[in-house]
Amino acid sequence: MTNFDPEGDFRDISTWELIAESKASNTGMSAKIIAGVLFGGAGVAFGVEILGGVIAAWCLKSAWDASKNIGKRLRLVRDCGCNAFVLDEDQFRTYVKQFGEKPVIEELVFAQSAGVELSPFAENWLRTCNKRLAPQKEQAVLTQSEEREKTPAGIIDASKPIPQTTQIEKWEERDRDFDIEQIIRDRIPNLFIIGLGRSGKGMLLSNLLRSLQRHRRDKKVFLINGKDDPKEYGYFKDVVAVEWKLDCDAASASAVAEFIEAALNDYDSFVAEHLGALLVVDEGTIIGAKLKTAKVSNLLNDRVVGITSSGDSTGKNIWFCAQSPYAGGNGTDLTALSQLTKIALVHQSNLGVIADWKQARIFKSFDIEKITELINQSEVNRAIYFGGTTQWYAMTKLQNYSDFDRDSNQFIGDKTTDNVKQYTAIQPDNLGVELSEKAEKILTWLVKRNSRDWFYYKTSGENKRDNSFTMMLSRLGLLNDERELNDTYTELLEIAKIEISEDDLGIRLL
């Protein structure tokens, strides 16, 4: 038996995406610029300045046009899964052999409609396919015409009805309902998730993260949580590897800037350790507003651009969640947002507000009447926009992993009710003792977490430092003042509400 394998050059889809991404980034811009400079110099040297100048200008303009198309080419590859339009002949033939002609034709037609230039071989191949398919269509039309000509004028043979071309439009349920699994089924995209309060961003995000865990268990998730709401802790339980959280709305601009800078530095270390990670930024609007006030708005923007430009080969991705689709207010600009696939959620109570979103120009289709109709079709009174298909859909019901139902404004289940009662019972105001301001804030912080877990402000053996706890101590001025920290802990020990670890680095609520 020989080793012959006709499918030996087939590749998995992720490998094809890497190849296409590399080719989409390579436009020959450098060579065109060098050629322009050389021709311009040669024109001056040989006394044909005008001719040399014209050629040089043409080369430089070609380079400029190529640079403008890089972003569009990369978006088609990364967000839309179009790979064929940039492949050279050998790779293209293998791609067609592996996936078939019909999907490749669809890719090329889509790329052409987006205004992107096809590779020379891809363009010739598509032209040949169109010529080959055209006679089949013409033959079908001729057959119908010949049948009509065989019937004498004025005579109608009832036994032979005149053939008619019937266009069939098949209605499918997927035109109205949206399956969130399709967002990450083939690859992990970079997402910009938009939605006002009560729209369901947190619920969508929590379900997406669990889908990611099912499909890509090797993918680590690093979360920057700018809300730190105890009612939402269930959204991220058991699905994120690292979580930095801070109530950015209540924190000062300088504290938010310090928090984000420290979190991003930790993300870099985490990526180096795990060869990549998905960065999730929740509550990007309030974070961006505080960073803008602190005059460091580039912190987030540079990170978004860096991750989206580096490609999947680095293992880095980003999901950015915000309440507004407008650049600037989110700590980002149009360059950063253009590289992200948009997802928008609209609740029926937000319809009056989102009318202004049309001006953001991030939606390929935006019709208030259609969105309202889809909301009415949805069992949860919501519509969702997916930039991967540029379409709006009626939102389906998702599982709520949090402890709170925002539609009914009620807690979910008896366990949560018990936790709320316990939370109320041990609030500082109900203890009957007077605590210092810092001791009260530490106790409140612990109570809000509804947990009996240990929180460490320094790594101790297998017990890792809790970044959120460390940031809280830092804001209180206790992190670098061991004496005052011990005094504060002593206050809480005296009222028998906390326990200190044996190494004095950890604390937990009793």
C-alpha positions in Angstrom: 0.0 0.0 0.0 1.3 3.4 -0.9 1.2 6.6 1.2 -1.0 8.3 -1.4 -3.5 10.7 0.2 -5.5 13.0 -2.0 -6.5 15.0 1.1 -3.0 15.3 2.5 -2.8 19.0 1.9 -6.2 19.8 3.6 -6.0 22.1 6.6 -8.4 22.9 9.5 -10.3 26.1 9.2 -8.2 27.9 11.8 -5.1 27.3 9.8 -6.8 28.6 6.7 -7.8 31.7 8.6 -4.2 32.3 9.7 -2.9 32.0 6.1 -5.6 34.3 4.8 -5.0 36.9 7.6 -1.3 36.9 6.7 -2.0 37.5 3.0 -4.6 40.1 3.8 -2.0 42.1 5.7 0.6 41.8 2.9 -0.4 44.4 0.2 3.1 45.1 -1.2 2.9 48.6 0.1 6.6 48.8 1.0 7.7 47.7 -2.5 5.4 50.3 -4.1 6.8 53.1 -1.9 10.4 52.1 -2.7 9.6 51.9 -6.4 8.1 55.3 -6.3 11.2 56.8 -4.7 13.5 55.1 -7.1 11.5 56.1 -10.2 11.4 59.7 -8.9 15.1 59.7 -8.4 15.8 58.1 -11.7 13.7 60.7 -13.5 15.7 63.5 -11.9 19.0 61.8 -12.7 18.2 61.2 -16.4 16.5 64.5 -17.1 13.0 63.2 -17.5 11.6 64.7 -14.3 8.0 64.8 -15.5 7.8 61.1 -16.5 9.7 60.1 -13.3 7.3 62.2 -11.2 4.2 60.7 -12.8 5.5 57.1 -12.3 6.5 57.9 -8.7 3.2 59.5 -7.9 1.4 56.5 -9.3 3.4 54.1 -7.2 2.9 56.2 -4.0 -0.9 56.5 -4.7 -1.1 52.7 -5.2 0.7 52.2 -1.9 -1.7 54.6 -0.2 -4.8 52.9 -1.7 -3.4 49.5 -0.5 -2.9 50.8 3.0 -6.5 51.9 3.2 -7.7 48.5 2.1 -5.8 46.5 4.7 -8.5 47.1 7.4 -11.3 46.1 5.1 -9.4 42.9 4.0 -8.6 41.9 7.5 -12.2 42.5 8.6 -13.5 40.2 5.9 -11.1 37.5 7.0 -11.5 37.9 10.8 -15.2 38.8 11.1 -16.8 37.2 8.1 -14.7 34.1 7.5 -13.8 35.0 3.9 -10.4 33.3 3.1 -10.5 32.4 -0.6 -10.2 36.0 -2.0 -6.6 36.4 -0.9 -5.2 32.9 -1.6 -2.6 32.2 -4.4 -3.2 29.5 -7.0 -2.0 26.4 -5.2 -3.6 27.3 -1.9 -6.8 28.3 -3.7 -7.1 25.0 -5.6 -6.7 23.1 -2.3 -9.3 25.3 -0.6 -11.8 24.6 -3.4 -11.1 20.9 -3.3 -11.6 20.8 0.5 -14.7 22.9 0.8 -16.4 22.7 -2.6 -17.1 25.3 -5.4 -20.4 26.7 -4.0 -19.1 28.0 -0.7 -16.0 29.4 -2.4 -18.2 31.2 -5.0 -20.3 32.7 -2.1 -17.1 33.9 -0.4 -15.8 35.6 -3.6 -19.1 37.2 -4.4 -19.4 38.5 -0.9 -15.8 39.9 -1.0 -16.5 41.6 -4.3 -19.8 43.2 -3.0 -17.7 44.6 -0.1 -15.5 46.4 -2.6 -12.4 44.3 -2.0 -10.1 43.3 -4.9 -9.7 39.5 -5.4 -6.4 37.8 -6.0 -5.6 37.4 -9.7 -6.2 33.7 -9.7 -9.4 34.0 -7.6 -10.8 36.6 -10.0 -10.0 34.4 -13.1 -11.5 31.3 -11.4 -14.7 33.1 -10.5 -15.0 34.5 -14.1 -14.6 31.0 -15.5 -17.2 29.6 -13.1 -19.7 32.3 -14.1 -19.2 31.6 -17.8 -19.6 27.9 -17.2 -22.8 28.4 -15.3 -24.3 31.0 -17.6 -25.2 28.5 -20.5 -27.1 26.3 -18.1 -29.3 29.2 -17.2 -29.7 30.3 -20.8 -30.6 26.7 -21.8 -33.4 26.6 -19.3 -34.9 29.8 -20.7 -34.6 28.5 -24.3 -36.4 25.2 -23.5 -39.4 27.2 -22.2 -39.4 29.4 -25.3 -39.2 26.5 -27.7 -42.3 24.9 -26.0 -44.3 28.0 -26.5 -43.3 28.3 -30.2 -44.5 24.7 -30.9 -48.1 25.8 -30.0 -49.8 27.7 -32.9 -50.8 31.3 -32.2 -54.3 31.5 -30.8 -54.5 27.8 -29.8 -54.1 26.8 -26.2 -53.6 23.1 -25.4 -55.1 22.7 -21.9 -53.2 19.4 -21.5 -49.9 21.2 -21.9 -49.9 24.3 -19.7 -47.4 27.0 -20.4 -44.3 26.4 -18.3 -43.7 29.2 -15.7 -40.7 30.1 -13.7 -41.6 30.2 -10.1 -39.4 32.0 -7.6 -39.7 30.3 -4.2 -39.0 32.2 -1.1 -38.6 29.7 1.8 -39.4 31.2 5.2 -37.1 29.8 7.9 -37.3 30.3 11.7 -33.7 31.5 11.7 -34.8 34.7 10.0 -36.4 35.7 13.2 -34.6 33.9 16.0 -30.9 34.2 16.9 -28.7 31.4 18.1 -25.8 32.9 20.2 -23.8 29.7 19.5 -23.2 30.9 16.0 -21.1 33.8 17.3 -18.3 31.6 18.4 -19.0 28.3 16.6 -16.2 28.6 14.0 -13.8 31.0 15.7 -13.4 33.4 18.6 -14.2 36.9 17.3 -13.4 40.3 18.8 -16.7 41.7 20.0 -18.2 45.1 20.9 -21.4 44.4 22.9 -23.7 47.3 23.3 -26.8 47.7 25.4 -28.4 50.1 27.8 -29.5 49.1 31.3 -31.9 46.2 31.4 -31.0 45.2 27.8 -29.5 41.9 28.9 -25.8 42.5 28.2 -24.7 40.6 31.4 -27.0 37.6 30.6 -25.8 37.5 27.0 -22.1 37.7 28.1 -22.5 35.0 30.7 -24.1 32.6 28.2 -21.4 33.4 25.6 -18.7 32.7 28.1 -20.3 29.3 28.9 -20.6 28.5 25.2 -16.9 29.4 24.9 -16.1 27.0 27.7 -18.0 24.2 26.0 -16.4 24.8 22.6 -12.9 26.0 23.6 -12.1 24.7 27.1 -8.4 25.6 26.6 -9.3 29.4 26.3 -8.6 31.3 29.5 -10.8 34.3 30.3 -9.5 37.5 32.0 -12.3 39.8 33.2 -12.1 43.5 34.1 -15.4 44.1 35.9 -16.2 47.8 36.2 -19.5 47.4 38.1 -18.8 45.0 40.9 -22.4 44.3 41.7 -23.0 41.3 44.0 -26.2 40.5 42.3 -24.2 39.7 39.1 -21.5 37.6 40.6 -23.2 34.5 39.2 -22.7 35.7 35.6 -18.9 35.0 35.8 -18.7 32.2 38.4 -16.6 29.3 37.3 -16.0 30.7 33.8 -13.3 33.3 34.3 -9.7 32.5 35.3 -9.0 36.0 36.7 -11.4 38.8 37.7 -10.4 42.4 38.5 -13.5 44.2 39.8 -14.1 47.7 41.0 -17.2 49.9 41.4 -15.9 52.5 38.9 -19.1 54.6 39.2 -18.3 55.3 42.9 -14.5 55.4 42.5 -12.5 58.6 41.6 -11.1 59.0 38.1 -7.6 58.6 39.4 -8.5 55.3 41.2 -10.1 53.9 38.1 -7.0 54.8 36.0 -4.8 53.1 38.6 -7.1 50.1 38.6 -7.2 49.7 34.8 -3.5 50.1 34.5 -2.8 47.5 37.1 -5.4 45.1 35.6 -3.9 45.4 32.1 -0.4 44.8 33.4 -1.7 41.7 35.1 -3.4 40.7 31.8 0.0 40.9 30.0 1.6 38.6 32.6 -1.3 36.2 32.4 -1.1 36.1 28.6 2.6 35.4 28.7 2.0 32.5 31.2 -0.9 30.9 29.3 0.0 31.8 25.7 -3.0 34.0 25.2 -6.3 34.8 26.8 -9.7 36.4 26.1 -9.9 39.9 27.7 -13.4 40.9 28.7 -14.0 44.5 29.7 -17.4 45.0 31.3 -19.0 48.4 31.8 -16.7 50.1 29.3 -18.7 53.3 29.2 -18.2 54.3 32.9 -14.6 53.1 32.7 -14.0 55.1 29.5 -15.6 58.2 31.1 -13.4 58.0 34.2 -10.3 57.4 32.1 -11.1 60.5 30.0 -11.5 62.6 33.1 -8.1 61.3 34.3 -6.7 62.2 30.9 -5.5 58.6 30.2 -8.2 57.6 27.7 -5.6 55.9 25.5 -5.2 53.1 28.1 -8.1 51.2 26.8 -8.0 52.4 23.2 -4.4 51.3 22.7 -5.2 47.9 24.2 -8.2 47.3 21.8 -6.1 48.3 18.8 -3.2 46.2 19.9 -5.2 43.0 20.4 -7.3 43.3 17.2 -4.2 44.1 15.1 -2.0 41.3 16.5 -4.3 38.6 15.1 -5.4 35.2 16.4 -1.8 33.9 16.2 -1.0 35.5 19.6 -4.0 33.8 21.3 -5.4 37.2 22.4 -9.0 38.3 21.9 -11.2 41.0 23.4 -14.9 41.4 24.2 -15.7 45.0 25.1 -19.1 45.8 26.7 -20.6 49.3 26.9 -23.9 51.2 27.1 -23.2 53.5 24.1 -22.1 52.7 20.6 -20.3 56.0 20.2 -16.5 56.2 20.2 -14.9 58.6 22.6 -17.3 58.1 25.5 -16.1 54.5 25.8 -12.5 55.4 25.9 -12.0 54.2 22.3 -11.9 55.7 18.9 -13.3 54.7 15.5 -10.1 52.9 14.5 -10.4 50.6 17.5 -14.2 50.0 17.1 -13.9 49.3 13.4 -12.0 46.1 14.1 -14.7 44.7 16.4 -17.8 42.7 15.5 -20.8 44.6 16.8 -23.6 43.1 18.9 -26.4 45.3 20.1 -29.2 44.5 22.5 -32.4 46.5 22.8 -35.2 46.1 25.4 -38.6 47.4 24.7 -38.1 50.1 27.4 -35.1 51.5 25.5 -36.7 52.1 22.1 -37.1 55.8 22.6 -33.4 56.1 23.4 -31.8 54.0 20.8 -33.3 56.1 17.9 -30.2 58.2 18.3 -27.9 55.2 17.7 -28.5 55.4 14.0 -26.1 58.3 13.9 -23.3 56.1 15.2 -22.9 54.5 11.8 -21.9 51.1 13.2 -25.1 49.3 12.0 -25.5 48.2 8.4 -29.3 48.1 8.9 -31.3 50.2 11.4 -35.0 50.4 11.1 -36.9 51.3 14.2 -40.2 49.8 12.9 -38.5 46.5 12.1 -36.7 46.4 15.5 -40.0 47.1 17.3 -41.6 44.2 15.3 -38.8 41.8 16.3 -39.1 42.9 20.0 -42.8 42.1 19.9 -42.0 38.6 18.4 -39.5 38.0 21.2 -40.6 36.1 24.3 -38.2 38.3 26.3 -39.2 41.6 24.6 -35.7 42.2 23.2 -34.0 42.4 19.8 -30.4 41.7 19.0 -28.1 42.9 16.2 -25.2 40.7 15.1 -22.6 42.4 13.0 -21.5 39.0 11.5 -24.6 38.9 9.5 -25.5 42.6 9.7 -29.1 41.6 10.6 -31.5 42.2 13.5 -33.2 39.2 15.2 -35.8 38.5 17.8 -34.0 37.6 21.0 -34.5 34.1 22.4 -34.7 33.4 26.1 -31.3 32.8 27.8 -30.5 31.2 31.1 -30.0 33.7 34.0 -26.9 32.8 35.9 -27.2 35.8 38.3 -29.2 36.0 41.5 -31.5 38.7 40.2 -34.3 39.0 37.6 -34.1 42.6 36.2 -37.4 42.3 34.4 -39.3 41.6 37.6 -36.8 43.4 39.8 -36.8 40.4 42.2 -34.2 38.1 43.6 -34.2 34.5 42.3 -34.7 31.5 44.6 -34.8 30.9 48.4 -31.0 30.7 48.7 -30.6 34.3 47.5 -33.3 35.5 49.8 -31.5 33.9 52.7 -28.3 35.6 51.6 -30.0 38.9 51.5 -31.4 38.5 55.0 -27.9 37.5 56.2 -26.5 40.5 54.5 -29.0 42.8 56.2 -28.3 41.3 59.6 -24.6 41.9 59.6 -24.4 45.3 58.0 -22.4 47.7 60.2 -25.5 49.8 61.1 -27.1 46.7 62.6 -24.2 45.6 64.8 -24.8 47.8 67.8 -21.1 48.9 67.9 -19.2 51.8 66.5 -16.4 51.0 64.0 -13.8 53.2 62.5 -14.5 54.3 58.9 -11.9 52.0 57.5 -13.1 49.0 59.5 -16.6 49.6 58.4 -15.6 49.8 54.7 -13.7 46.5 54.9 -16.7 44.8 56.6 -19.1 46.2 54.0 -16.8 45.0 51.2 -16.7 41.5 52.7 -20.5 41.4 53.3 -21.3 42.5 49.7 -19.4 39.5 48.4 -21.8 37.1 50.1 -19.0 34.6 50.5 -17.0 32.8 53.1 -13.9 32.6 50.9 -10.5 33.8 52.0 -9.3 37.1 50.5 -5.5 37.6 50.4 -3.7 40.9 49.8 -0.4 39.0 49.1 0.2 35.7 47.5 0.8 33.0 50.1 1.7 29.6 48.9 -1.2 28.3 46.9 -3.4 31.2 47.9 -3.2 33.9 45.3 -3.6 37.5 45.9 -7.1 38.9 45.3 -6.7 41.9 43.1 -10.0 43.5 44.1 -9.3 43.2 47.8 -5.8 44.6 47.3 -7.1 47.6 45.4 -9.7 48.2 48.2 -6.9 48.2 50.9 -4.8 50.5 48.7 -7.6 53.1 48.3 -8.0 53.0 52.1 -4.3 53.7 52.6 -3.8 50.4 54.5 -1.9 48.4 51.9 1.5 49.9 52.9 0.7 50.7 56.5 0.9 47.3 58.3 0.3 48.8 61.7 -2.9 50.5 60.8 -4.0 47.4 58.9 -3.5 45.3 62.0 -5.4 47.8 64.1 -8.3 47.7 61.7 -8.3 43.9 61.6 -8.3 43.9 65.4 -11.5 46.0 65.5 -13.3 43.4 63.3 -11.9 40.5 65.4 -13.3 42.0 68.5 -16.9 41.9 67.2 -16.3 38.3 66.0 -17.1 39.0 62.4 -13.9 38.0 60.6 -11.2 35.4 60.8 -7.5 36.0 60.0 -5.4 33.4 58.3 -2.4 31.9 60.1 0.1 33.8 57.9 -1.9 37.1 58.7 -2.3 37.7 54.9 -5.8 36.5 54.4 -9.2 37.5 55.8 -12.7 36.0 55.6 -16.2 36.7 56.9 -17.5 34.5 59.7 
